[in-house]
Amino acid sequence: MHIVVCVKQIPNPEAAFSMLKVDEQAKKVVPAAGLQLLMSPFDEQALEAALRIRESAGQAKITAVSVGPDSARNTLKHALAMGADEAVLVSDAALEDCGSEAAALALSHAIRQLDAVDLVLTGRQAADWDAGIAGCGIAELLDLAVITFARKLELAGTTLRVERVLADGFETLETELPALVTVSNELGEPRKPSLRETMRAARKPLAVRSAADIGLTATDIESVATRRVRERLYVPLKSGVCELMAGIDEAAQAAALAHALREARLI
């Protein structure tokens, strides 16, 4: 069995807001120097789901795939340390800040070049932009059945049973492989790499591919990336007005407050 897990390198979501600046002219978020980059937590849970399936199935190959700059090697090394068998990084200037749609296109092309893939897992969304587009986009491009927001996955032969999260409960679905599943945080805490696995990760294969290597041109990427245009990126201004209720005592102040709320049609 071959499982592919798509992972993304993002700025540490636990970092202080002061570590991120918005460049309104360039319409970009600019991280401060030294800001830690790591794997999106939702993608860690997708990898954890793959490892659990391998443990229950007895044997499975896990490949981690990412689109990003050369620094994303560290995220893939983390995936290898968690237990993935090999990794592929698609890194190309044409894919820099390309957006979810173009990333899904690149990931789908990279997956096509791998050995027969039975299952593709992604996080429910990336923890930087929270778009939640890439997983379903990959499924559409690869013509795969897709199940979203999974909290539990069970494999029986070529049938995958998935318990997914709803707004008011859970539902269980089954699909035949191959398929794509987006994994939610309800799956549970992902495992931490052991020292032994971290040392072994240095000897596991990590291939770097350009857009041309996976059959994409700059025109292909641009045609997809321009489907969505970012009109503006800014930090909203917050303002407030404080009005003191006059009165000789608390009862008078309460009456004045009630009158003000009534005038404002709030009560």
For each residue, the residues with C-beta under 8 A, 3 or more apart:
1: 53 54 57 59 60 61 118 119 155
2: 60 61 63 114 115 116 117 118 119
3: 50 53 54 60 61 62 63 117 118 119 120 121
4: 62 63 64 65 111 114 117 119 120 121
5: 43 46 47 50 62 63 64 65 79 84 120 121 122
6: 43 46 64 65 66 107 120 121 122 123 134 135 138
7: 39 40 43 44 46 47 64 65 66 75 76 79 123
8: 39 40 43 66 67 68 75 103 123 126 128 134
9: 37 38 39 40 66 68 69 71 72 74 75
10: 13 37 38 39 40 126 127 128
11: 15 19 20 31 35 36 37 128
12: 15 35 36 37 38
13: 10 41 127 128
14:
15: 11 12 19 20 35 36
16: 19
17: 20
18: 32
19: 11 15 16 31 32 35
20: 11 15 17 29 30 31 32 35
21: 29 30 31 32
22: 28 29 30 233 234 235
23: 26 27 28 29 30 233
24: 27 232 233 234
25:
26: 23
27: 23 24 230 232 233
28: 22 23 97 233
29: 20 21 22 23 233
30: 20 21 22 23
31: 11 19 20 21 35
32: 18 19 20 21 35
33:
34:
35: 11 12 15 19 20 31 32
36: 11 12 15
37: 9 10 11 12 71 74 75
38: 9 10 12 75 78
39: 7 8 9 10 43 44 75 78 79
40: 7 8 9 10 43 44 123 126 127 128
41: 13 44 45 123 127 185 190
42: 45 46 123 124 125 126 127 183 184 185
43: 5 6 7 8 39 40 46 47 122 123 126
44: 7 39 40 41 47 48 82 123 190
45: 41 42 48 49 123 183 184 185 187 188 190
46: 5 6 7 42 43 49 50 121 122 123 182 183
47: 5 7 43 44 50 51 62 64 79 82 83 84 121 190
48: 44 45 51 52 82 183 187 188 189 190 191
49: 45 46 52 53 121 150 153 181 183 187
50: 3 5 46 47 53 54 60 62 84 119 121
51: 47 48 54 55 62 82 83 191
52: 48 49 55 56 153
53: 1 3 49 50 56 57 60 119 153 155
54: 1 3 50 51 57 58 59 60 62 83
55: 51 52
56: 52 53 154 155
57: 1 53 54 60 155
58: 54
59: 1 54
60: 1 2 3 50 53 54 57
61: 1 2 3 85 86 115
62: 3 4 5 47 50 51 54 83 84 85
63: 2 3 4 5 84 85 86 87 88 114
64: 4 5 6 7 47 76 79 80 84 86 87 88
65: 4 5 6 7 87 88 89 90 107 110 111 114
66: 6 7 8 9 72 75 76 87 88 89 90
67: 8 72 89 90 91 95 98 103 106 107 110
68: 8 9 71 72 75 89 90 91 95
69: 9 72 91 96
70: 73 89 91 208
71: 9 37 68 74
72: 9 66 67 68 69 75 76 89 91
73: 70 76 77 89 206 208
74: 9 37 71 77 78
75: 7 8 9 37 38 39 66 68 72 78 79
76: 7 64 66 72 73 79 80 87 88 89 206
77: 73 74 80 81 87 201 202 206
78: 38 39 74 75 81 82 193
79: 5 7 39 47 64 75 76 82 84 87
80: 64 76 77 83 84 85 86 87 200 201 204 206
81: 77 78 193 197 198 200 201
82: 44 47 48 51 78 79 190 191 193 197
83: 47 51 54 62 80 191 193 197
84: 5 47 50 62 63 64 79 80 87 204
85: 61 62 63 80 204
86: 61 63 64 80 204 205 206 207
87: 63 64 65 66 76 77 79 80 84 204 205 206 207
88: 63 64 65 66 76 110 114 206 207 208 209
89: 65 66 67 68 70 72 73 76 206 207 208 209
90: 65 66 67 68 95 106 107 109 110 209 210 211 213 214
91: 67 68 69 70 72 95 208 209 210
92: 95 96 106 210 211 212 216
93: 96
94: 98 211 216 218 221 222
95: 67 68 90 91 92 98 102 103 106 211 221
96: 69 92 93
97: 28
98: 67 94 95 101 102 103 106 221 225
99: 102 103 225 228
100: 103 104 126 129 131 133 134 137
101: 98 104 105 133 137 224 225 227 228
102: 95 98 99 105 106 221 224 225
103: 8 67 95 98 99 100 106 107 134
104: 100 101 107 108 133 134 135 137 138 141
105: 101 102 108 109 137 141 216 220 221 224
106: 67 90 92 95 98 102 103 109 110 211 214 216 221
107: 6 65 67 90 103 104 110 111 134 138
108: 104 105 111 112 137 138 141 142
109: 90 105 106 112 113 214 215 216
110: 65 67 88 90 106 107 113 114 209 214
111: 4 65 107 108 114 117 120 138 142
112: 108 109 142 214
113: 109 110 209 214 215
114: 2 4 63 65 88 110 111 117
115: 2 61
116: 2
117: 2 3 4 111 114 120 178
118: 1 2 3 158 177 178
119: 1 2 3 4 50 53 160 177 178 179 180 181
120: 3 4 5 6 111 117 138 139 142 144 178 179 180 181
121: 3 4 5 6 46 47 49 50 180 181 182 183
122: 5 6 43 46 134 135 138 180 181 182 183
123: 6 7 8 40 41 42 43 44 45 46 126 127 135 182 183
124: 42 132 135 148 149 182 183 184 185
125: 42 130 131 132 182
126: 8 10 40 42 43 100 123 129 130 131 134
127: 10 13 40 41 42 123 130
128: 8 10 11 13 40
129: 100 126
130: 125 126 127
131: 100 125 126 134
132: 124 125 135 136 182
133: 100 101 104 136 137
134: 6 8 100 103 104 107 122 126 131 137 138
135: 6 104 122 123 124 132 138 139 146 148 180 182
136: 132 133 139 140 146 148 180 182
137: 100 101 104 105 108 133 134 140 141
138: 6 104 107 108 111 120 122 134 135 141 142 144 180
139: 120 135 136 142 143 144 145 146 179 180
140: 136 137 143 146
141: 104 105 108 137 138
142: 108 111 112 120 138 139 180
143: 139 140
144: 120 138 139 178 179 180
145: 139 175 176 178 179 180
146: 135 136 139 140 179 180 181 182
147: 150 160 162 164 173 175 179 180 181 182
148: 124 135 136 164 181 182
149: 124 164 165 166 182 184
150: 49 147 153 162 163 164 165 181 182 183 184 187
151: 163 164 165 170 183 184 186 187
152: 162 163 187
153: 49 52 53 150 160 161 162 163 181 183
154: 56 160 161 162
155: 1 53 56 57 159 160 161
156: 159 161
157:
158: 118 176 177
159: 155 156 174 175 176 177
160: 119 147 153 154 155 174 175 176 177 179 181
161: 153 154 155 156 172 173 174
162: 147 150 152 153 154 172 173 174 175 181
163: 150 151 152 153 170 171 172
164: 147 148 149 150 151 170 171 172 173 184
165: 149 150 151 170 184 186
166: 149 169 170 171
167:
168:
169: 166
170: 151 163 164 165 166
171: 163 164 166
172: 161 162 163 164
173: 147 161 162 164
174: 159 160 161 162
175: 145 147 159 160 162 179
176: 145 158 159 160 179
177: 118 119 158 159 160
178: 117 118 119 120 144 145
179: 119 120 139 144 145 146 147 160 175 176
180: 119 120 121 122 135 136 138 139 142 144 145 146 147
181: 49 119 120 121 122 146 147 148 150 153 160 162
182: 46 121 122 123 124 125 132 135 136 146 147 148 149 150
183: 42 45 46 48 49 121 122 123 124 150 151 153 187
184: 42 45 124 149 150 151 164 165 187
185: 41 42 45 124
186: 151 165
187: 45 48 49 150 151 152 183 184
188: 45 48
189: 48
190: 41 44 45 47 48 82
191: 48 51 82 83
192:
193: 78 81 82 83 197 198 201
194: 197 198
195: 198 199
196: 199 200
197: 81 82 83 193 194 200 201
198: 81 193 194 195 201 202
199: 195 196 202
200: 80 81 196 197 203 204
201: 77 80 81 193 197 198 204
202: 77 198 199
203: 200
204: 80 84 85 86 87 200 201
205: 86 87
206: 73 76 77 80 86 87 88 89
207: 86 87 88 89
208: 70 73 88 89 91
209: 88 89 90 91 110 113 213 214
210: 90 91 92 213 214
211: 90 92 94 95 106 214 216 217 218 220 221
212: 92 215 216 217
213: 90 209 210
214: 90 106 109 110 112 113 209 210 211
215: 109 113 212
216: 92 94 105 106 109 211 212 220 221
217: 211 212 220 221
218: 94 211 221 222
219: 222 223
220: 105 211 216 217 223 224
221: 94 95 98 102 105 106 211 216 217 218 224 225
222: 94 218 219 225 226
223: 219 220 226 227
224: 101 102 105 220 221 227
225: 98 99 101 102 221 222 228
226: 222 223 229
227: 101 223 224
228: 99 101 225
229: 226
230: 27 233
231:
232: 24 27
233: 22 23 24 27 28 29 230
234: 22 24
235: 22
236:
237:
238:
239:
240:
241:
242:
243: 260
244:
245: 253 254 256 257 260
246: 252 253 256
247: 250 251 252 253 254 255 256
248: 252
249: 252 253
250: 247 253 254
251: 247 254 255
252: 246 247 248 249 255 256
253: 245 246 247 249 250 256 257
254: 245 247 250 251 257 258
255: 247 251 252 258 259
256: 245 246 247 252 253 259 260
257: 245 253 254 260 261
258: 254 255 261 262 267
259: 255 256 262 263
260: 243 245 256 257 263 264
261: 257 258 264 266 267
262: 258 259 265 266 267
263: 259 260
264: 260 261
265: 262
266: 261 262
267: 258 261 262
